[in-house]
Amino acid sequence: MPFVSRVPLCDALIAAEAAVRANVHATPWAGELDVDDDLGGILESVYGAVRTHDQSWSHASLDSFHRPDRALADAHRLAAAAFGVDRTYFVSTGASAANVIASTAALARGGRVMLDPTAHQSLHFAVERDAGEVDLMATVDGRVDFDAAVDRLSDAVARGRPPDLVIVAASSYDGRRVDCASVLLSLAAAAAPHTRFLLDDAWCAIHTFAPQTRGPGPSAGVAALRAHGLGNPVLIVHSAHKTMVAMRQAAYLHLSVGNEPDLAARVSQSVFVHHTTSPSWPILASLDLARELAVRRGAQTVGRALDRAADLRRRIDAETSFHTVALDPGEHYEADPLRVHIAPPIGLDAEQCRRGLWNDTGVHLSRVAAGRLVAATTIGVGEAAVDALVDGLQRAGRGARGRTGPAPTTFTSAAAFVVAYPPGVPIATPFDQESTVREVGAPAGAEVFEIDPF
Ligand SMILES: Cc1ncc(COP(=O)(O)O)c(C=O)c1O
């Protein structure tokens, strides 16, 4: 079906704004707010254009969120085509919620799950609530042993107890990407035909749109399953705001229905149950726009980001006392070239440097992993940011010398889940026998939360 517009939801939102004379439902941000001059300036600088876009629209004025058949439906279809899947759903409450929506749709209460322990907390919590049986995949050095997982799947099938759902963390903050095509093929070949797969690819949505970065992604995994005649349904979550030009909390939930066309209805049902009843239309429209930008310019933009990452590596190694380290991704994983790992010189503590970078030079890096600073050179990280980071590291290399970092945080916890944020991956869970050992070293710089199951 030909589409009149390439950004149908954005067009519809702008048209609805132009048409509206009164929106008598919830606070109209574009209306007459009784704000004094000082706060008016702050309001404008904090909310900007969102002030005019953020209204409560309905089916009559724009489209239905839960049963779209106009602009939102067109935007969903365009996104599904762009990502190479059967269906895409827009979520305006974050990838955390998209994960819960996906896992609830894919797992009947009391079902069996095979879970990647490096998955995001949202998936652990959903599984803890819903699953009757959880088989935690084995890891080696923080990476899943997928060969062992294939063996365990074959074994489970032989025992007549295959998992209903297999959950895989397809991309990590630190830049580890599962080679989805080969891993999904091996797992699906060993699993039962009805076993569903959920791939959380939160960190690598934009990667789908450039030949240099497309390879390991879930879209390739779906294509590989189809090419080999494997009909296992696959659900994929992208936290669009992390790598695309989408607003915070914008997430895509994709579905390849495989041999289970009815799964789409379960996903819609799960969206209905878990999504806020007040979706943010600016966030939804930003998903439409982000997809169109990615289709038109993704390859070029990612290419530029790759050049920038290479430039950053070269400059850090040449111009600072820090040095870059190539991530060893491990078997069945690939390294994301848009992540730069930066090791401090001997005597400097990476976490101290990270804090110093912010306090002294306004450069924000959110994570230290394995004693290295992790820089995410996603699209939008420009030359000025590279200059600022190099400058900050030069200063940190001079000024912070001799300062020692804090002792690694250790604590004793009786909680069932211990979660370090960033990146929100549990470091102890009730599924893991070893987590009865309650002494947990918190990663440098992370906030640690102890969460009991309800
Ligand atoms: C792997 C992974 N999945 C999901 C999420 C949740 O994304 P959001 O913050 O958009 O809810 C995160 C957030 O950091 C993440 O790292």
The ligand as an SDF file (V2000), in Angstrom:
LIG
                    3D

 16 16  0  0  0  0  0  0  0  0999 V2000
   20.1210   -3.8980   28.0560 C   0  0  0  0  0  0  0  0  0  0  0  0
   19.0640   -2.9010   28.4580 C   0  0  0  0  0  0  0  0  0  0  0  0
   17.7740   -3.1870   28.2230 N   0  0  0  0  0  0  0  0  0  0  0  0
   16.8010   -2.3230   28.5580 C   0  0  0  0  0  0  0  0  0  0  0  0
   17.0930   -1.1250   29.1520 C   0  0  0  0  0  0  0  0  0  0  0  0
   15.9670   -0.2250   29.5540 C   0  0  0  0  0  0  0  0  0  0  0  0
   15.9120    0.8990   28.7590 O   0  0  0  0  0  0  0  0  0  0  0  0
   15.0670    2.1800   29.2090 P   0  0  0  0  0  0  0  0  0  0  0  0
   15.9880    2.9180   30.1410 O   0  0  0  0  0  0  0  0  0  0  0  0
   14.7890    2.8800   27.9340 O   0  0  0  0  0  0  0  0  0  0  0  0
   13.8550    1.7280   29.9090 O   0  0  0  0  0  0  0  0  0  0  0  0
   18.4210   -0.7830   29.4230 C   0  0  0  0  0  0  0  0  0  0  0  0
   18.7490    0.4970   30.0620 C   0  0  0  0  0  0  0  0  0  0  0  0
   19.8360    0.8650   30.3250 O   0  0  0  0  0  0  0  0  0  0  0  0
   19.4380   -1.7020   29.0660 C   0  0  0  0  0  0  0  0  0  0  0  0
   20.7210   -1.4430   29.3210 O   0  0  0  0  0  0  0  0  0  0  0  0
  1  2  1  0
  2  3  1  0
  2 15  2  0
  3  4  2  0
  4  5  1  0
  5  6  1  0
  5 12  2  0
  6  7  1  0
  7  8  1  0
  8  9  2  0
  8 10  1  0
  8 11  1  0
 12 13  1  0
 12 15  1  0
 13 14  2  0
 15 16  1  0
M  END
$$$$
